[in-house]
Every structure is written in structure tokens, then in C-alpha cells.
Amino acid sequence: MSVTSTYTFFQGFFNGLCTVHNVAEAGNPGFSKSFPNSSTMVMHHRPDNEHTIDLGRLINTNEHVGLVSKLLMSAKAMMRSDLRVQAVPWMNVPYFLQSAGAHLPTDMLLKVSFDYQIETPIICTDIDGTISVFLFLFIDANKKLQVKLDGVWFTLDGGYPFGCHDAGVAGIKAAMPIVKEKVLSMLPGLLAVTKDVKFSTMYYLPGNGSKTPAIQVQNASFNTGLGLIPA
């Protein structure tokens, strides 16, 4: 089914709550994207041959949450959220200024993130933070979907006033290589579904990528769909 999907953002582009308004289209026009209001709205005309992948459903599984929870134990940390999947404009990625030319200004990266907590001795406040792994999805010269690890970032707050903060930073830094490895291990399912298909266009859809004609409320910070048009 061909639909026009209009996404209206209330907390920033591809961030937070948004409405998804899907309207069925007569015929089957090709894919197109426009910005009726550049900062708060994006519209996709989605043809009926679109391959739609709910990335949140693929990544935020009980198995994957269990894997991440287990590896955090090595840093004496506990997972405090689900695995969130969000498309982020390259210029909004926290390490953008370190390598601004690594991507085009219009590129978007896929962020897989989760919250953690480290319990500290009674003399210190507990440590809370977020770990984010950024992935770059693209269509290569052979028209195949590819995924590359782009970078990682973490925030950490607490552990004061008696030196627990520095110990927490060291523990999280030591766990980061395993975190990256585990997040990458969650993606073979994505490449498996698309390995025998060539694509001409790839785009992100805030929320789960639903094409059901209706008005829905979704959260672009927690889930992202991937739209792919066959070549």
C-alpha cells in the first residue's frame, strides 16, 4: 500500500514525541520527501514496494537487554532502561566537532542508547549516566545496505564528593569496547533480511515505521523505522 506519512515533532527534529499521520494514496507514486515546516515536520511519500524495518523491535529484545545488562556488571553497573533506537542528524551527534567532515551535513546516524547506574559506597552519591553507540547505515556502490560503527559516547554524573566519580569513569571506559561489540552483534538480523535485495534509497522513519492509515502518537527518541526502496 502506498501512503503519505506526515511526521510532526513537538520536541525537536527526530526527537521526543511526534504525531504520525498516514493517508492512503491512489496509484503508486514514487518515493519523495519534503519539509512543509523545516524544523517541526517532514513528509514522506512511501510507495507500496517500500521495505520497512522496525529497528526498535529488532534491537530492543529481551535477549539483547540481557546481554548488555550482563556486560555492565564488569563495570559494577546496572542497566536502568530499555535499548533506545533513534535517528540523529550528524550535526547533533556529540562528537560532531571532533570530525565534522566525516559525514555530509544532511546525513543521519542511528543511535542505540541506554541508561545505567553504579551504586557507590555510602560516602558517595550513586552514579547515573547514558551510553550511546552511533551507527552509520548507508547503501554502497553495489546498492546493498551496509552498517558501520561510527563512534561511542557516554555521560556520567554523581560519585561525589570522595573520588567515586573517577572510579566510575574508569569502569565505564573499560567496558566500552565490549559495549560496542555487543551492539554490533545485534545487527546481523537487519543485514540478513536485506542481503538478497538491492536498494536505491534509504531513509529513517520516526517511530516504528507503521503505514496504517491513521493518526498515531510515537516517540522518536525511543524507536526508529528504516525505509528502503528496491533498485
C-alpha positions as CSV (number, residue, x, y, z in Angstrom):
1,M,0.0,0.0,0.0
2,S,1.2,3.5,-0.9
3,V,0.8,6.1,1.8
4,T,1.8,9.7,2.6
5,S,3.2,9.9,6.1
6,T,3.4,13.3,7.8
7,Y,5.5,13.5,10.9
8,T,5.1,16.4,13.3
9,F,7.7,16.8,16.0
10,F,7.0,18.5,19.4
11,Q,10.4,18.3,21.0
12,G,12.8,18.8,18.1
13,F,13.6,17.1,14.8
14,F,13.5,13.3,15.2
15,N,13.4,13.8,19.0
16,G,10.7,13.0,21.6
17,L,7.0,12.8,21.0
18,C,5.6,13.2,17.4
19,T,2.4,12.5,15.6
20,V,2.3,10.2,12.6
21,H,-0.4,10.9,10.1
22,N,-0.7,8.2,7.4
23,V,-3.0,8.7,4.4
24,A,-3.5,6.1,1.8
25,E,-2.7,7.2,-1.8
26,A,-4.4,6.4,-5.0
27,G,-2.0,4.8,-7.5
28,N,1.6,4.3,-6.6
29,P,3.8,7.4,-6.9
30,G,7.5,7.1,-6.3
31,F,9.3,8.0,-3.1
32,S,9.7,11.6,-2.2
33,K,10.5,13.6,0.9
34,S,9.6,17.2,1.7
35,F,9.7,19.6,4.7
36,P,6.4,21.5,5.0
37,N,7.9,23.2,8.1
38,S,11.6,22.6,8.1
39,S,12.2,22.3,11.8
40,T,9.0,20.6,13.0
41,M,7.6,18.5,10.2
42,V,8.7,16.0,7.5
43,M,6.5,14.3,4.9
44,H,7.3,11.1,3.1
45,H,5.5,9.7,0.0
46,R,6.1,6.0,0.5
47,P,5.5,3.6,-2.4
48,D,3.9,0.1,-1.9
49,N,7.3,-1.6,-2.6
50,E,8.9,0.0,0.4
51,H,10.7,-2.4,2.7
52,T,10.0,-1.2,6.2
53,I,12.1,-2.4,9.2
54,D,11.1,-1.6,12.8
55,L,14.6,-1.1,14.2
56,G,13.4,-0.9,17.8
57,R,11.7,-4.2,17.6
58,L,14.9,-5.7,16.1
59,I,17.3,-4.3,18.7
60,N,15.3,-3.9,21.9
61,T,14.7,-7.6,22.7
62,N,14.9,-9.4,26.0
63,E,18.0,-11.3,24.7
64,H,19.8,-8.1,23.8
65,V,18.9,-6.3,27.1
66,G,20.1,-9.3,29.0
67,L,23.5,-9.3,27.1
68,V,24.0,-5.6,27.8
69,S,23.0,-6.0,31.5
70,K,25.5,-8.8,31.9
71,L,28.4,-6.9,30.4
72,L,27.7,-3.8,32.6
73,M,28.3,-6.0,35.6
74,S,32.0,-5.9,34.8
75,A,31.9,-2.1,35.4
76,K,29.8,-2.7,38.6
77,A,26.9,-1.0,36.8
78,M,23.2,-1.8,36.3
79,M,21.1,-1.2,33.3
80,R,18.2,1.2,34.0
81,S,16.3,1.4,30.7
82,D,15.4,-0.4,27.6
83,L,17.6,-0.1,24.5
84,R,16.5,3.0,22.7
85,V,16.9,3.5,18.9
86,Q,16.9,7.0,17.5
87,A,17.9,8.6,14.2
88,V,20.1,11.7,14.9
89,P,21.2,14.4,12.4
90,W,25.0,14.3,12.1
91,M,25.4,17.8,13.4
92,N,23.6,16.8,16.6
93,V,26.0,13.9,17.4
94,P,28.0,14.8,20.5
95,Y,31.4,14.3,18.8
96,F,30.5,16.1,15.6
97,L,33.1,18.9,16.2
98,Q,35.9,16.4,16.5
99,S,35.4,15.3,12.9
100,A,32.8,17.5,11.3
101,G,33.8,16.4,7.7
102,A,33.3,12.7,8.4
103,H,29.8,12.9,7.0
104,L,27.6,15.2,4.9
105,P,25.7,17.8,6.8
106,T,22.4,16.1,5.8
107,D,23.5,12.6,7.0
108,M,21.8,11.0,9.9
109,L,23.3,8.4,12.3
110,L,21.5,5.7,14.2
111,K,21.9,6.0,18.0
112,V,21.5,2.9,20.2
113,S,21.4,4.1,23.8
114,F,20.6,3.0,27.3
115,D,20.8,4.4,30.9
116,Y,22.9,2.8,33.7
117,Q,23.6,3.3,37.4
118,I,26.6,2.5,39.5
119,E,26.0,2.1,43.3
120,T,28.8,3.6,45.3
121,P,29.9,3.4,48.9
122,I,27.7,5.3,51.3
123,I,30.1,8.2,51.4
124,C,29.4,9.0,47.7
125,T,26.3,9.7,45.7
126,D,25.3,7.0,43.2
127,I,26.5,7.4,39.6
128,D,23.9,7.7,36.8
129,G,24.6,8.1,33.1
130,T,23.8,7.1,29.5
131,I,25.9,5.1,27.0
132,S,25.3,5.8,23.3
133,V,26.6,3.8,20.3
134,F,26.3,5.6,16.9
135,L,26.0,3.6,13.7
136,F,26.1,4.7,10.1
137,L,23.7,3.0,7.8
138,F,24.2,3.5,4.1
139,I,23.7,2.0,0.6
140,D,27.0,1.1,-1.0
141,A,28.1,1.2,-4.6
142,N,26.6,-2.2,-5.2
143,K,23.3,-1.0,-3.9
144,K,23.5,-3.1,-0.7
145,L,22.6,-1.9,2.8
146,Q,25.7,-1.6,5.0
147,V,26.2,-0.8,8.7
148,K,29.3,0.6,10.2
149,L,30.2,1.6,13.8
150,D,30.8,5.3,13.8
151,G,31.5,6.2,17.4
152,V,30.5,5.9,21.1
153,W,29.7,8.5,23.8
154,F,28.8,8.3,27.4
155,T,27.6,10.7,30.1
156,L,28.2,10.2,33.8
157,D,27.0,12.2,36.8
158,G,27.5,11.6,40.5
159,G,30.0,9.8,42.6
160,Y,30.8,12.8,44.8
161,P,32.4,14.0,46.9
162,F,35.1,11.4,47.7
163,G,36.6,10.2,44.4
164,C,34.0,7.7,43.4
165,H,33.3,9.7,40.2
166,D,36.8,9.0,38.7
167,A,36.5,5.3,39.5
168,G,33.1,5.2,37.8
169,V,34.6,6.9,34.7
170,A,37.4,4.4,34.5
171,G,35.0,1.5,34.9
172,I,32.7,2.7,32.1
173,K,35.6,3.4,29.8
174,A,36.9,-0.1,30.3
175,A,33.5,-1.5,29.4
176,M,33.1,0.5,26.2
177,P,34.9,-1.9,23.8
178,I,32.6,-4.7,24.9
179,V,29.5,-2.5,24.6
180,K,30.4,-1.6,21.0
181,E,31.0,-5.3,20.2
182,K,27.6,-6.3,21.7
183,V,25.6,-3.6,19.9
184,L,27.2,-4.6,16.6
185,S,26.3,-8.2,17.3
186,M,22.6,-7.2,17.4
187,L,22.6,-6.1,13.7
188,P,23.1,-9.3,11.7
189,G,19.3,-9.7,11.7
190,L,19.0,-6.4,9.8
191,L,21.5,-7.4,7.2
192,A,20.1,-10.9,6.9
193,V,16.6,-9.5,5.9
194,T,18.1,-7.3,3.2
195,K,21.1,-9.3,2.0
196,D,19.5,-10.5,-1.3
197,V,17.9,-7.2,-2.2
198,K,19.4,-4.1,-3.9
199,F,18.2,-0.7,-2.9
200,S,18.2,2.8,-4.4
201,T,17.0,4.8,-1.4
202,M,17.2,4.6,2.4
203,Y,15.5,6.9,4.9
204,Y,14.6,6.9,8.6
205,L,11.0,7.0,9.9
206,P,10.4,8.3,13.4
207,G,8.6,5.6,15.5
208,N,8.0,2.1,14.2
209,G,7.5,2.9,10.6
210,S,3.8,2.0,10.5
211,K,1.9,2.5,7.2
212,T,-1.5,2.0,8.8
213,P,-3.8,4.9,7.7
214,A,-4.5,6.7,10.9
215,I,-3.1,9.4,13.2
216,Q,-0.7,7.9,15.8
217,V,1.5,9.3,18.6
218,Q,5.0,7.8,18.7
219,N,8.3,8.6,20.4
220,A,11.2,9.3,18.0
221,S,13.7,9.1,20.9
222,F,12.8,5.5,21.7
223,N,12.1,3.9,18.3
224,T,13.0,4.4,14.7
225,G,11.9,2.7,11.5
226,L,14.0,2.2,8.4
227,G,12.5,2.6,4.9
228,L,14.2,1.1,1.9
229,I,13.2,1.4,-1.8
230,P,14.4,-1.5,-4.0
231,A,16.6,-0.6,-7.0
